[in-house]
Amino acid sequence: MKKNMGTADRVIRTIIAIAIVILFFVGQISGTAAVVLGIVAVLLLVTGLTGVCPAYMAFHFSTKKEA
C-alpha cells in the first residue's frame, strides 16, 4: 500500500495513542470508555506506525508531501 500520511500526522496519531494508554494505566478511564478508547488507540497507533490510513484512501486524501 502507498503511504498517505505525512510525518506530522503520524506523530500526532502516535502521541494520542500513547496518551490514551497512559490514561488507562493511571486509572483515568475505565469500563466501556476504556474499551472504546483502547480500540481507537490501537487504530491510531497502527496507522501512525505504518503511515497508511484507510479512511484517507477512501477519500483520495493525503497529508504526505510529494518528493
Backbone torsions as a table, in degrees:
resi	resn	phi	psi	omega
1	MET	NA	144.9	-179.9
2	LYS	-82.0	132.3	179.4
3	LYS	-67.1	138.1	-178.3
4	ASN	-131.9	17.9	-179.5
5	MET	-122.8	133.9	177.0
6	GLY	-78.6	172.6	-177.5
7	THR	-61.7	-46.2	-179.1
8	ALA	-60.5	-43.7	179.1
9	ASP	-60.2	-44.4	-179.0
10	ARG	-65.4	-42.4	-179.5
11	VAL	-65.8	-44.6	-179.8
12	ILE	-61.1	-45.2	179.1
13	ARG	-61.6	-41.5	-179.1
14	THR	-67.1	-41.7	178.8
15	ILE	-63.4	-42.8	178.9
16	ILE	-62.8	-42.4	179.1
17	ALA	-61.7	-44.1	179.4
18	ILE	-65.1	-39.2	178.1
19	ALA	-61.7	-41.3	178.3
20	ILE	-63.0	-43.0	179.3
21	VAL	-63.2	-42.6	178.5
22	ILE	-62.6	-45.1	178.2
23	LEU	-58.4	-37.9	177.9
24	PHE	-65.0	-48.2	-175.4
25	PHE	-71.4	-22.6	175.8
26	VAL	-91.8	2.0	173.5
27	GLY	85.2	16.6	-179.9
28	GLN	-80.2	-24.1	175.7
29	ILE	-127.5	144.0	179.5
30	SER	-154.9	174.4	177.8
31	GLY	66.1	-141.6	-177.6
32	THR	-61.8	-38.9	179.2
33	ALA	-60.3	-39.4	179.9
34	ALA	-65.1	-39.9	-179.9
35	VAL	-66.7	-48.5	-178.9
36	VAL	-63.2	-47.8	179.5
37	LEU	-67.4	-29.6	175.6
38	GLY	-64.4	-42.0	177.2
39	ILE	-64.8	-43.4	177.8
40	VAL	-61.0	-43.1	-180.0
41	ALA	-61.2	-42.7	179.4
42	VAL	-63.1	-44.6	179.4
43	LEU	-63.1	-43.8	179.2
44	LEU	-64.1	-41.1	-179.3
45	LEU	-66.5	-44.3	-179.9
46	VAL	-63.7	-46.4	-180.0
47	THR	-68.0	-36.1	178.3
48	GLY	-65.8	-39.3	-178.8
49	LEU	-77.5	-33.8	-178.3
50	THR	-86.6	-26.5	-178.2
51	GLY	80.5	13.4	-179.1
52	VAL	-123.6	124.2	177.8
53	CYS	-115.9	115.8	180.0
54	PRO	-59.9	-34.7	179.0
55	ALA	-65.5	-38.4	176.7
56	TYR	-63.4	-39.6	-179.3
57	MET	-63.5	-39.8	-178.1
58	ALA	-63.3	-33.4	-178.8
59	PHE	-102.1	9.8	-180.0
60	HIS	53.0	48.0	-177.8
61	PHE	-115.5	148.4	178.7
62	SER	-149.9	138.8	174.5
63	THR	-105.3	2.5	-179.7
64	LYS	-82.9	130.5	177.4
65	LYS	-75.1	137.7	177.4
66	GLU	-77.1	137.6	-179.0
67	ALA	-82.4	NA	NA
